[in-house]
Amino acid sequence: MAHESTYQPATGFERWLDSRLPVVRVMHDQFMVFPTPRNLNYWWTFGGILTFMLIAQIATGIVLAMHYVPTPEHAFDSVEIIMRDVNWGWFLRYSHAVGASMFFVAVYIHLFRGMYYGSYKAPREILWILGVLILFLMIATAFMGYSLVWGQMSFWAVTVITNLFSSLDAVIPGLGTTLVQWIWGGFSVGAPTLNRLFSLHYLFPFVIFGVVILHIWALHVPGNNNPTGIDVKSDKETVPFHPYYTIKDGFALVAFILLFAAVVFYAPNWLGHPDNYVPANPLQTPPHIVPEWYFLPFYAILRAIPNKLFGVIALLSSIAILFFIPWLDTSKVRSTSYRPIYKWFFWAFVVTSIGLGYLGSQQPEGWYLIAGRLLTFYYFAFFLVIMPVVGWIEKPRRLPGSITEAVLGHEAPEAAPSPSPSPPPARKRKRAEEVL
Amino acid sequence: MTLSSMRLAATMMGGAAVLSLSLLGSAFAKDDAPEPANHAPEIESQSWTFGAPFGTYDNAQLQRGFQVYKDVCSNCHSMRLLSYRNLGEPGGPEFSPKAVATLAGQVQVTDGPNEKGEMFQRPARPADHFRSPFANEQLARNANGGALPPDLSVMAKAREGGPDYIYALLTGYANAPAGFDVAQGMHYNKAFPGHQIAMPPPLSDGVVSYTDGTPKTLDNYARDVSAYLMWAAEPKLEERHRTGARVLLFLVVFVAIMYLAKRTVWAKLHRDDATHTA
């Protein structure tokens, strides 16, 4: 949160620098002494993990781009040359491919954490919107990156997804077709398409990096939310970011890297599709065209809608709707822990998202299609009906008076007087202690 | 919130949960239904030396597998991503440099153009890519009744089941069950999706002469060539497994140290809390 600068330039050079470009002051104030709620649990460590993943993807990607050839004739083979003849090429490529999956694992946890604890609510709306923007950019980047392999699944995924724009023909005849040809740079997915996908795949991570800086900036104005969802009331309720959260985030990061490494070294193709080891063939459609696992819920939503244009609109809305949840959620309470009714709907939403992911991997026929439609209905109803209505009718559980009370089970002498004099139930107290 | 509205909400949720569970249940139950003809049949998983996390290739098996490829498969199937030098590299069949040079030298490849502007034939060198049996796709199709024998370089990663699938396919030829109509020029195969494959049974007992005493059976040929194709698709597997063990060991120690460091740093805060609350 915004706080007085405590930076004291120690040397003549630091004073000289500080009066010209106060980077050391910013680092000191924002990353060393930055007051952070002391009760953040491990779900809060994914911000740091995501920063690491972005940097790891950029680092491995830059080296891969030195060896990759973005032409239909050579793309697939150049990837195989990276795997076979480039020093540590197999490691770079598997890290990058598995890294994309791990990036999405982390971002989905980060997103659900934000939703559970109401981190999107005032005064953090801009922070949240920037996060959704990053999600959009990540989806675009991952999609374009997957296309570069130029295997069967790459090629047909590009064909299917770019063709979605042709649905605009239903609005203005010819508009969609024109747009699709403009995107392709021709009359089918081909060399110009691959080349621009490569160009944009290289550009977007740096755009993401820029938005991430804004995201962190927007975080550092109001400061972190915390598991109670209650505002910080005194200095006693915060700890300096360093060393408390550098070490906690660091521990979580190393644990995450351990999982990441286990997949890279022992199951690198686990999350991929075998068809993408078949070179792209415009004359042969694979029996099932499926996207990477992290897009499956959205793919299920697309296919749940019988009309192409409305399917595309539903697909885009399923993510864009996240922009509006700071205003769709009418509850005054941030943390779902204190929301006895909403809690159930929230977990049903998590199950729905996973269920849609499963259905996205299946053929849209019979019961799969019906289930897909029901879950799609719940997906949107959760945002458009449940969020406003439950927030309005629900009576939240009694909130602890302060973070200190939630953590220690009583009011510290320094803290502001609590509106609820009785201590929270023992179960709650125990959980808060475990968190620390 | 009133009691009745809570009850309403609970009923709504309960209903939704039961509905979605039963839907999911029926979705899973569908898996047991008889498979449509275009779905891949269940592939039995085999035991491979390279299967376990610390597994390695069996060099002798890869050498035999290469022999099967060279004597049988390579008549129709290319492996354009491999070079003869790969046969001598660590973590593969590991033929001796002399053997690699001999194997390459037995093959004539097209080179050029020379000073006169003409293409010419010369014996292959270890640095050359494997020679493809057909100069282009049309020639390959023409020689195979219209079917294209796929390149085998990454075949072991390009099919669900990988080497298990290749083994199942090569040993999966059988007489078609009664009532199953096999089209002209096609062959019945238990493992192939749709059960009709253009490739005639490529292997049978005794077609490849092993020199190391391994029994010359269809089963051994299929197993060895599947292992060989896995190596061809994943030539750095041994390096990956070895490096992975070191990396994971390092990370396990690192994560333990980080955990202890985290505990130590936060302990002071917790001690202070204890004093304050005492």
Interface residues (C-beta under 8 A of the other chain):
Chain A: R38 D77 E80 M83 R84 W90 F91 Y94 V239 P243 Y244 I247 K248 G250 F251 V254 A255 I257 L258 A261 A262 V264 F265 Y266 P268 N269 P274 D275 Y277 V278 P287 I341 W344 F345 A348 V351 T352 G355 Y358 L359 Q362 G366 W367 Y368 I370 A371 L374 L375 Y378 V390 I393 E394 K395 V407 L408 H410 A412 L436
Chain B: M1 S5 M6 A9 A10 M13 A16 A17 L19 S20 L23 L24 S26 A27 K30 N38 P53 L81 N86 P150 S153 V154 K157 A158 R159 E160 G162 P193 A233 P235 K236 E239 R240 H241 T243 G244 A245 V247 L248 L251 V252 F254 V255 M258 Y259 A261 K262 V265 W266 L269 H270 D273 H276 T277
